[in-house]
Amino acid sequence: MVNLVVMRIGRENFSVRCFIILVLGLVLSGNAQNEDDTKDFKFWTWVTADAKRTDKSFSEEFEKYASNGINAVLINTYADPKLLKRLTPLATQHGLEVHGWMFTVNRPGDKIAQQHPEWYAVSRDGKSCYDEPPYVGYYKWLCPTRKESREHILSLVKGLAQVDGVASVHLDYIRYSDIFLPISLLPKYNLKQDVELPRYDFCYCDVCVSEFEKEHHKNPRNSNNPAIDMEWKNFRLNKVKAIVDEAYEIVHENGKILTAAVFPYPEMADHMVRQRWDKWNVDVVLPMIYNSFYNEEIDWVGYATGQGVKDLEGKNTELHTGIYVPQMSVDELEQAIRHVKDNGAKGASFFDGPAITDEQWRVIKGFRAE
């Protein structure tokens, strides 16, 4: 193309020819850079595995994801390494990265944990998640301070990390129970959460209180307003961080990386669920920037992405934005992906694979063709 334009200009206009070559070179270089950016931008999806399904049905599902532009699958096997070992080659044969997705501090259906009621987190009003889970029945949160519950969680991390072919262990629910729900969910539970309510404030078990008292010489149960006690808040933030940091060492010892699903950006995660993920040792975070949960418009996906990227500056942690696709129009999905790219994320993950419509798949695949 450059040679064709130059020939038309003619030999006598040498300076003009040079200018045209320069401009066209920059344009072509820019296009190549855009293609590289699109190629390097990773698309993920979350999926939950049913062990009763056949290998053939799983393989067909993975092939569908790969053919529509997905690079990586986060597979929830309920922390079962045997099931993950079975599914990993089925996904990798289609060129997909496999990430072992596990529920971390929230452990519904955990048969081992259920044998130890004392492992469960206790609210400020004295209710144990074992007997009275907050909000919903599957909110069975373990205490992140207690040695036994922490070691149990990390044993599950190790089991997934030892599966050959897996790229990462993916920590979900790596936090405390929601002290504040996303605003759009409050009507469902007929709740008003203007302050930290005792029923949703965790953990006040004997182990947490005793350890905190040894460090800070005060009992959080006696506080008139624990929401403004920064030592008590940081104590709990650090208990979550300790699990993440130890999980990081475990997975790296097994040649894997650590990824995590987190709340939209660190300040918001801190406020809502005692989760300060910009302080963690973690390779990749996938903040769940589900705008509809917060009654926000599509451009908020870009804002929250950009905020998280800024908070990670200087750290070796990548950010890949999580997008909630149900009820999202194709135009909204396209806008969301562009907001994610424009605000510095390294990729986007879609929740969840089976919920993505044919029209939405065309949008996702279309970004690969740009």
C-alpha positions, 0 to 999 in steps of 0.5 A, a space after each residue: 500500500 505504501 509503495 502504491 501511494 509513493 508511486 502516485 506521488 512521483 519522484 519529483 515530490 521527494 519530501 512529500 513522499 517521505 511524509 506520506 511514508 512516515 504517516 502510513 507507517 505510523 498508521 500501519 504500526 498503530 493497527 498492528 499494535 491494536 491487533 496485538 492489544 486485542 490478542 493479548 487481552 484475555 477472555 475468561 468465564 466461570 463455570 460450575 461442574 456437575 460430576 454426573 455429566 459425561 466427558 463428551 458434554 464437557 468437551 462440547 462446552 469447552 469447544 464452544 467457549 474456545 471457538 467464541 474467543 474464550 481463553 481461560 475457564 475457571 472451573 468450580 469442582 467444589 474443591 474436588 481435585 479428582 474432578 478437576 483432574 478429569 476436566 483439565 485435559 478436556 479443556 486444555 485440548 481445546 486450547 483453554 487455560 484451566 483455573 481451579 475455582 474454589 469457595 474459600 472462607 465460605 464453605 457450604 456443603 463442606 463435610 469436614 467442616 460440618 464435623 466441627 461447629 466451633 470452626 464457624 464464624 460468629 456474629 456480633 450478636 452471638 449467632 454462629 454461621 453453623 446454626 444461623 447463616 446470614 442472608 441465605 442458607 449457603 452462607 456457611 463462613 469459617 473463622 479465618 483466625 482459628 488455626 484448624 479452619 485456616 489449615 483446612 482451607 489451605 489443605 484444599 488449596 494445596 489439593 487443587 494446586 497439585 493437579 497437573 495442567 492447571 494454571 491457577 488456584 482461584 479463590 472465591 469468597 475470600 473475605 468475611 460475610 457481607 457487612 453491607 449487601 449490594 444495594 440492589 439486593 437489599 429489597 430482596 431481604 427487606 433490609 436497610 443497611 445504613 450502619 454496620 448491623 450486629 447480625 452481619 458483623 463477623 467474627 466475634 468467636 472466642 478465638 478472635 476475641 482472645 487473640 485480639 485482646 492479647 494484641 490490643 488489650 481490649 475486647 471488641 464485644 465491649 465496644 460501643 461502636 466497633 465500626 470505627 475501631 481501626 485496630 479491630 478492622 485491620 485485625 480482620 483484614 489481616 486474617 484474610 490476607 494471611 490466608 491469601 499470602 499462605 495460599 500464594 506460597 502453596 500454589 507457587 511451590 506447585 508451579 501454579 499462580 494464584 488468582 482471586 474473585 474480589 469485590 469491585 475495587 479495594 476501598 469498596 471491598 474493604 467497606 463491604 466485606 473486610 477485603 483489602 485485595 490491593 495488599 495481598 500477594 496474588 498474581 491476578 484479581 478478577 473484581 466482580 464489577 457487576 454494575 446491575 448489583 449496585 444500580 449503576 450504569 455501564 460506564 461504572 464498569 470502567 470507573 471501578 476497573 480504573 480505580 482497581 488498576 490505580 490501586 495496584 500500581 507498583 504491584 505484580 498483580 494483574 486485574 481482569 474485570 468480571 462482568 455479569 452478563 445476565 439481562 445485559 443487552 448486546 450493546 451494553 456488553 460491548 460497551 462494558 468490554 470497551 470500558 474494561 479495555 480503555 481503563 487498563 484491565 488485562 482481560 475480562 471474565 464473564 459470569 457465567 459461561 452457560 448464561 451467555 446468549 448466542 447474541 452475546 457470544 457474537 459480541 465477545 467473538 467480534 472483539 477477536 476479529 477487530 
